[in-house]
Amino acid sequence: MRSTPLITILRNYALAAALLALAFAQNAAAQTNYSKPYSKSLQQKDGTRLTVRVDPSNRLVEEILYGADKSILWRLVRELDEAYQPMSATKFDSNDQVLSRHKYLCLKGRIEEEELFNSRGTLLTRTQYFYDKKGRLDRMEHYNPQGRLLNITYNTSAQGAEPVMRDEGTTVIKVPARK
């Protein structure tokens, strides 16, 4: 079995986090309501499609990323608490093998912190979410297991511009703007 380099995992995680930020940014209050059944599919310019299904009766949220060829790239299953806020999640590859596990801290109906673990339970990154006065996602700060800041993702889409991710203040990676 070939292992994936940590930097590739972190880059893929940062892209997924940016897509999650875009999903949150589409909600004006940046608070996701998982208490009602919901299903939505978002097509990306590269042909990939993210499908989100909310099942409040079982307190689950499933996100599936399909490739341009309609094959499953990964599947994320979130478990919700009694208040329908994310507690944890497990990400699976196309063969249903565990890729990562996530733990969430939610306050006031929104995610404040997320920890990402590999399939063996080793902490890879910790992400803190920050919101503006209107409750919209403002930025995400990504830290390594030792607490060193890896990068900051700014959600400038709240002001009408494209979101950007700054990697230690040097590299700017444009993320698709919300529609």
Order of alpha helices (4+ residues) and beta strands (2+ residues): alpha-beta-beta-beta-beta-beta-beta-beta-beta-beta-beta-beta-beta
